[in-house]
Amino acid sequence: MADQSTSGGCTCCAPAPASTTISTGAAAVRARLLAGAEQLGIAGPALTELADLFDGGDCAAVQQRLAALVAERLQAAEQAVVEQIEHTALRQHQAGAAGADGQAVAALQSTTAELTGQVARLQAAAQHLAAPARTGACEAQCACLSAASAITTPRIPVARAALTLADDVAADGPDIVCTLGGGVEAMRERVSQWQAALAPATGRTPIAGGLQLTYAHDEALAAELARLAAAEFACCSFFTFTLTVGPGGMTFAVTAPPAAGELVTAVFGTADAAAARKSV
């Protein structure tokens, strides 16, 4: 097999020093490794470190370091999702009696969808890199080369208690995560549908653990609320939804454990100011 020097080439792939000579096949493997790492948000000195480990010929060391770098980025991405939810909930509280703050919800949709995509990629990579590492140098079949293209159903923490490194999660408590089986776009679409279904509410009352909305009789809206509630529960099973149809109209209640209170506010808004004062 012909040899080639890697003293030149794309700087984004952290070429080996001029004194290093590697085979054409190894150069291709090296390029794949570093390109995949960049897709996972790894750059700068960390990327150079991976290149040096690859050149050392120990694939287990490469995989171990890549797994650690992915774990760091996953922790940061999950925390960013929770912080975005908290920020949106604060905006909703500031909006007060107006109910849902359209701009805040729009920010939640766009920013959280983007962050969720990052979490999904990093979770899949982390699971992939947990596989046993091969001995010797990295080859095309190594887990560290295919980590960036791994796929999994993302489990998105939506409260601080659910963050990966949290130590205070109750063992017997609900898991405050949302499983996005339909992907990020399905989540984005459902949030928009919720806003359309919540808009006609004639009253918003605080209840223990959440919010109750009041509606006039509307058969189509009742069906839509029931459909959305079922879809949301399939994604975030810590929610409880109650739809009641009676002589005076309809009520729709959404509750969640205290740890998920910020998410309830971020998505469903706050109580009317007058109703909130009466409940105090």
N, C-alpha and C positions, 0 to 999 in steps of 0.2 A: 504494500500500500504506500502510495507516494506521501511524502511529508511536506507540510507547508508551514511557513512561519506565520505566527499570529501577531506580529509586531505592528500591523496596521489594522484597518477595519473600523467598524462602527464603535464609536466611543461609548454609546449607550449600552453596549454589551460587555463593557469592561475587558478589553483585550488583554491577553497575557503579556508579560514583559518581553522585550525584544529577544532576550536570551532564551526564551522558552519556545520549544518546538513541539507541536502536538500533531497527531494524525488528522487527516481530513475528516474521518468519522468522528473522532473525539471532539474536533472543533464544532461539528454540527450539533453534537449532544450538548456541548458547553453553551452554544448560542441558544438552543432551546430552553435550557435551564434558566439562563439569565433573562430571556424574553418572557418566560412564564412568571418569573419573580417580579418583573416590572409590571405585569398585568395585575399582580396582587398588591401593588403599591409600594414595592421595595425598590429603593434607589440609593444613590450616593455611596457612602462608605459601606453600608450593609450589602449592597450589590457587589462591591469590590471584594468584600469578605467572602461571599459565596463563591466568587470566581477563584479566589486563592484556595479555598477548601477543595473545589473541584480539581484544580491543578495538582493538589496534594494526593489525589487518587483514592480518597476515602469517602465512598458514597454515603456511608452511615453518618459521617460527620456533616456532610452537606445536608442530608435530610433532617438531621437533628437541629441544625442551625436554622434551616428554612422553616421548620415547624415552630421554632421559638419566635421567629420574626412574624410569622402569620398569627400566632397567638397574641402577640403584642398589638398588632393591627386590628384583630378581631375584638379585643377588649375595648380599644378606642372607638371602633365603629359602633359597637353595641351601646356604649355609654353615650355616644353622640345621638343615637335614636332616642334614648330616654330623655336626654336634655332637650331635644326638639319637642317632645311631647310636653315636657314641663313648661317650656316657653310658650307653647300654644295654649296650654291651660291657663297660664297667667294672662295671656291676651284675652281669653274668654272671660275671665273674672273682671278684667278692666272694662270689657264691653258692657258688662252689667245687664240691665233689664232688656237690652236689645236681643239677648239670646246669642245665637251663634255669630261669631265675628267672621265674616266671609273671607277677609284677607288673611286672618290667622289660619283658617282651615285650608286656604289655598297654599299657604306656606307649609302647613303640615303635610299636605298631599305631595307637593313637589320635593321638598327636602327629605321627608321621611322615606319617600319612594326611592330616592337616590341612595340614601344611607342604607336602606333595606337591601338594595342590590349589592352594595359592598359587603354587608353582613353575610348575605347568601353565598357570595363567591368565597369569602374567607372561611365560613363554616364548612363548606364543601372541601376546600383545600386542607383544612385542619383534620377533617375525618380521613381524607386520603393519605395524608402524611403520617397518620397513626399506624399505618401498615408496617410490618417488619422491613427494615432496610436490608438491601443486598450487601454482600461483602465485596471488597475490591472497589474498582473505579465505577463511576456512574455510566450506565448504558441507556439506550433508548427506552427500555422497559421500566426504568426506575420510577418510583412514586414521585420523586421530586421533580421529574420532568413533566408529568401530567397533572400535577396538583392544580394548576390554574384553570384547567378545563374540566375539573371534576364537578359533578352536579349532585345536589341534595335538596330536600325540601327544607327551606329555611325555617328556623324557630327564632322568632324575633323577641327579645326581652322588651317589655313595654313599661317596666317600672324598675326602680333601683334595686328592689329586693330580688329581681330576677337576673341581674347582671351576672355574668359568668363567674366572677371571683367573689361574689357576695357570700359572706359567712353566716348571715343571719336569716337565711331562708328557712322557714319552718318545714321540717321533714314531712309533716302531715298536712301542710297547707296547700292551697291551690298554686299551680304553676302559672305565674303571671307572664306568659309568653303567648305569642300568636304564631300559629303554624300556617305559612302561606303556601298551601298546596296549589293554588291557582296562579302563583307568581305575583310579582310586584304590580303589574298592570291591573290584575284583578283586584288587588287591594285599592289601588288608586280609583278605579271605577266604582267600587263599593262605597268608598268615602263620599264620592260625588252623589251617589244615589241616596245615601243617608241624608245629606244636606237637603236634597229635594223633598224627601219624605218628612223631614223635621220642620221644614219651613211653614206648613199650614197650621201648626199647633197654635191653639188659642190661649193656652196657659202652660206655665212651666213651674212645677212645685218641687221643692227639695223633699226627699224622703231618705230614710236610713239607707246609706250605702249608694245613693244615686239620685236619680231625677225621674219625675213623673210628668208626662206631657198630656195635655187635654186636647181633644179634637171634636169637631162636629161629626155626625154620622157620614161616613164615606166608605162605601163597600170596596172600591178599588184601592183606596189608601190603606184600608185594613189589611187587604191581601198583600199589598206591597210591604207594609211593616212586618207582617208575619214572614214573608219571604226573606227580607233583609235580616231579620232576627235569626232565622235558621242558618243563613249563610255566615253570619257573624259568629254564631256559637260554634259552628264547625271550624272556624279559624281561631277564635279566642274563647275557649271553653270555660273561662272564669266568669264570663258575663251571665246574668240572669235577666231574661226579658219576659214581661207580662203584658199581654194585650187584653183589655176588657172592653166589651161592647155592651152597653146598657141603655136604658130609656133616656138618660141625659146626654148621651154621646159616647165617645170612646176615650179610654185612657191607655197610655203606653208607658210602662215603667222599665227603666234600665238600671240595674244595680251591679255592683262588683265588690270584691274585697277591698278593704281600705288601701292596700298597696296599689291598687289600680285606679284609685280615685282621680288622679291627674288625667288618665286616659279617658275616663268617662267625661270629664269636663272638656278635654281637648276636642273630642269628637261630637259630643251631644250638647255642649254649651252649659249654661248656668240657669238657675231658677230666675223667675221674674223677681225684681227687687221687692215688690210688695209681698209676694209669697215668701220670699226669703226672710223678710223682717218678721212675719207672723210666726215663722217656725222657730225663731230665736226665743 
